[in-house]
Amino acid sequence: MVRLVRFEQDPARRRRQYRTLCVVVPAMALLHTVTFALDPIVFPVLRRTDVRQPVFVVGHARSGTTYMHRMLANDPRFSYVLLWEMFFPSLIEKKVLRAVLRWDQRLGGRLCRRIDALDEWLFSKSNQVHESGLFAPEEDEFLLTMSCASGYWVVQYPRAQHLDFYYVDDRWPARKRRRVMQFYKECVRRQLVLNGPGKTHLSKAPIHCGRVESLIQTFPDAKFVVPVRNPYETIPSFLKLMQFAWSARKQSERDMQASFRSFVESSYHYYQHPLDVLDAHPEVPSVILNYRDLVTDPSGTMHRVYDKLGLDMAPEQEKALAAEKGREYRSGHSYSFEEFGLEADGIRTHLAPLFDRFGWEADRVG
């Protein structure tokens, strides 16, 4: 990433990027290293905490992973990570910051009001494309940000063809893969201690599609939920999301277009790889969901998810599903193939078995 910064044309932005990568990231990584070492000393319960039967929601971006994650999060038995917590993976850091927020509330909430204003400023526009916020459940893959192993950095530097945070199962050396996944597991353990005993970790991250085998190796008792949606809808929608993020950072059209081509190629892997890995591991509890079923019958779909994963439906979840009854979600967005140089025939050819399996051909666009 440091080498790629030299291609940045804007001198001021180039200096900021060098400062981020050469000063901010090492300083934060040092802080995390120290606090990680102190965590089990300050909180001995961490040594007795294990990650049991975590649930991973994986699937191509824009395929309903966020919706499914938010629905599952209605179940109080699940533990998940809020966006702001991703950047402070140590248990000490999280505890200290939560204590600061509690004291601020007692003293009038001045700091919280400033944070709310920052939250509004950061996400008011992006929420039109992808709903998020500092205090919302998000992709816990961002826990790897300061380790420079997270897809977060592709948003900052639109040169996806030069940065591989995705093909972990296929291309990463075994030693690097084990180190990253072990660190991720340690982050999850700390979150479980933070959120209370007896909870089950709930994760959502489309980029985990390239890490399903590694997740199974790291969490042998893991369970998976895989929403699938017509790629005619997901691929241009995802490219539009990335275009929005990069344009806000005033990235060049040339860099964006090159990365779009790389993303289209990886999209085929996003669809096929999780299904191939789970087919090779029939012992792993998993459920494959058609997006249409999820948005037209959320209650029936959620009951099927719980049944497939061997879980009992919590009363809180039943109540949340009752509130969803009769409500059908429809996206208000439409995206052009021509805008990104996409061809329906090419997508159909690459993913032909899945088109037949999930009946997407009827949704073909011109």
N, C-alpha and C positions, 0 to 999 in steps of 0.2 A: 504493500500500500504506500509506503514511503517513496518507493521508486516511481509509482504512478503519479504522485503529486506533481512531479516536474512537468507533466503534460498539461497542467492547468494553465490556461491562458491569462486569467485575471490575477495580477500580482498580489492584490490584497487577499483574495481568497486563497491563493497558494500559500501565503504566509500563515493564514489561519489554519490551513490544513496541516502544515508542518508543525505548528505549535500544538495542535490537537494530538498528532501522532507521536511527536518527539518529547512532549512535556506532559500533557494532560493524561494520556493513556498510561505511560510508565508510572506517574505519580499515583493514579487511582489503582493500578495493578499492585503497587507496593503497599498501599493502604489495605487492599483486600487480602494480600498475602499475610500481613501482620495480624489482621483481625480474624482471618480464617484459622491461624495457628492458635489464637487465644480463645476461639469459640468453645471448644470442648473443655477448656479449663474454667471459663466463666460459667458455662452451662453444661454441667456433667451429664444432664439428661440426653444431650446430643449423642453421647457414646452408646446409649441404649436404644436409640431410635433407628429404625430400619424402614426402607421404602418397600411397602408390600402392595402388590397387585395394582400398580398405577394404571391409569386409563389415559391413552393417547388418542387424540383426535387428529388425524392426518388426512391430507387430501390436497389436490391442486388449489392454489389460491382462488378465492371467489366461488368455491364450490359448496359453501354452506358450513365451513369449519367453524367460523365465528358464531354463527347462529346455534349450531349444535353445542359448542362450548358454553355459551351463555345459558342455554337450556339446562345442560347438565349441572352448571354452577348453582342452579336453584336448590340443588340437593345439599343440605348442610353437612353431609358426611364427606363432601369433597373439599380438598384444599387446593388453592390455585394461587398464582402470583399476580399481583397488580403491576401495572406498567412501571410505576416509579420504583418498585422493589427490584425490578430486573437489574438496575444499575447499581444496586447495593446488595450483593449476594451474601455477604457475611451476616450471621445472626446478630452479632453485636451491633453492626450498622443499622439493621432493621429495627432492633429493639430501641436503640438510642433515638432514631428518627421518629418512631411511633410515640415514644415518651415526650419528645419535643412537641409533637402535634397535640397530644393530650393536654400538656401544660398550656399551650397556646390557647386552646379552647377555654380553659379555666380563666385565662387572663383576658378574654375578650375576643379571641380568634383573629387578631390582626394578621398574623402570618398566614393563617388558612385563607383569609380573603385574598391575600396577594397570590397565593398558590392557585386559588380558583381563577383569578384573573389571568394568570400565566396559562393555566389549562385551557381557558377559553381562547386565548390568543394563539396557542399552539395548534388547537384541534378544531376550531370553529369551521374552517374551510375544508379541512381534510375529512371531517365527519360526513360531508355530502357524498364522499366516495367510500370511506371505510370508518365506521363508528369506533371511536377510541377515546382515551382520556387517561390522565395520570393515575386515576383511582379506579380504572376499569381493568378487568382480567384481560391479559394480552398473551402474545406468543412467548412462552417462557424460554424459547431459544435465545432471546435477548440477554439471558443470564450470562452468555458467553461473550458479551460485547467487549469488555475490557481485556479479555483473553485474545481478542482479534480473531475469533473463530465463529463469529455470528454473521448471518446474512444482513444484519443491520447495516453493515458497512457498505453493502452494495447500494443502499439508498443514498449514502453520502458520496459515493464515488461511482458514477454510472459507467463502469467499465467491466461489466459482468463477465465478458469473455476472458478477462485476465484474472478474475478472482473466483476461486472455487470454495464456497462454503457449503455446497450442496451434495456433491457426489462422495459422501463420506464412506458409504459401504463399498463403492466400486474403485475409488481412486486414492483415497487417503492411505498412507502407510499404517500398518497395524499398530505400531507404537503410538503414533500421533492420535489415531482413532481412540485407542484405549485411554490415553491421558485426557482427551477432551471429554469423553463420555463419563469417566470417573469424576471429573470436576463437576460436570452437570449433575451427576447423582448426589454429590456432596451439597450442591446448591439446593436440590430438592429436599434432602434430609433437613437442612436448616429451615426451609419453609414449613415443613411439617411440624417442627418444634414450635415455630412462631405461631402457627394457626391453631395449635392445640392437639392433644393426644387423640389417637384412634381415627384420624382422618386418612383419606385416600387421595393421593396426588392426582390432579386432573390437569392435563396438558393439551394445549392446542398450538400447532406450528406446522404450516404447510411445508416448510423446508425440511421437516422431519421425514418427509416422503423418501428422501435420499439416505435416511439413517435408520430405517425400520429394522434391518438386520442387526445393526449396532445397538439399537434400543433393546431388542430381544436378548442379545448377549449380556447387556448391562443389567436388565430387569427381566430375568427369566419368567417371572409370573405376570408380566405386563398383559394388558388387554387393549384392543385397538378398535376404534370407530373410524370408518373411512367413507365420508360422503363423496359421491361422484356426481358430476354435473356435465351437461353437454359442453364439450370443448369449444364449440362455436360461440358459446357465451362466456366461458371462463377465460380463455386466452386473450381476446381483445379487452375484456374487462380488467384483467391483471395488467396488461400493457398500459392501459389508460391510467390505472392507479400509479404505476411507476413513472409515467410521463408527468403526472400531476406533481409527484414528489420531486422529481428532478427539475422540472420547470421552475418550481418554487425556489430551487437552489441555483437557478440561472445557469444550468448546464447546457453545453452546446448540443445542437440538433444532431451533429455527426456522431458524438459519443452515445447519445440516446439511441439512435438508429442501429448502431453496431450492437449495443446491448440488447435491443429488442430481438434481433436475429438469434442471439445466444439464448434468450429466454424461450423463444419458440421451440428451439431444439430441446431444451431441458424440459419443456412442458410435457413432451411425450413420455419422458422418463418419470415425471411426477405422477402420471396416470398409471403407468404399467408396473413400476417397481414395487410399490406397496402390495399390489395384488399378487405379484409373483412371489414375493417373500412370504406372505401369509399363506399362499397355497403350498409353499414348501415347509410350512410349520403348522400343520393342522391341529397340533396340540395347543396352539395359542388362541385363546378366546378372541373372536373378532366378529364384526358385523359390517357389511358393505351396504351403504344406503344410497338410494337414488334421490337426488336433490328434489325432484318433483314430489316424491312421497313426503319428504321432510317439510316442505312448505305448504302442501295441501292438506296433510293429515299429521300435524306435529304430535298430537296425543298418541295416536296409534303407532307412529314411528318410534316415539320414545319408549312406549311399552315394549316394542320389539327389541329395542336396544338393551333395555334392562334385562329382558328375558335371555337374549343371546349372551350377555356378559355374566349371567348368573347372579344378578343383583335384585334385591327386593326394592320396590318403589317406595320412597320415603313420602310421608304425608305432605311435606312441604312441596315436593315435586308434583304430587297429585293436584294440589291447590294451584300451582303455577300452570299446569296443563289445562285445568278447568278454565282459567282465565284466557287461554289461547283458543278455546273451543269456538269454532265458527269464524275464526280470523284466518284469512289466507294472505300470505305475504306475496307481494308482487314488486319486483324491482322496477324503479322508475328510470333506470338508466338504459341506454342503448348505445352500442359501439360499432363503429364502422370497420369492416375488414380492410377496405382500401386505405384507410388512414395509416395502417401498420404494414401494408404490403402482404396481407394474409390471403391465402387461397383455401376455400372450403375443401376442394378436392385433395389438396396436400394433407390437410388435417385428417380427412376421412381415410386416406390411404395409410397414414402412420398409425391410426388407432382403429382400424377396421374391426378387429375382434371385439373391442369394447362398444363400438357402435351397434354391432349385432347383439351383444349381450344386454345392453341397457336400452335398446330401442330409440336411439337418438336420431336415426335417419329421418324420421318424420319432422324433425325440427330444423332440417337443412335450410341454410340461408342462401340467397342468390349470389 
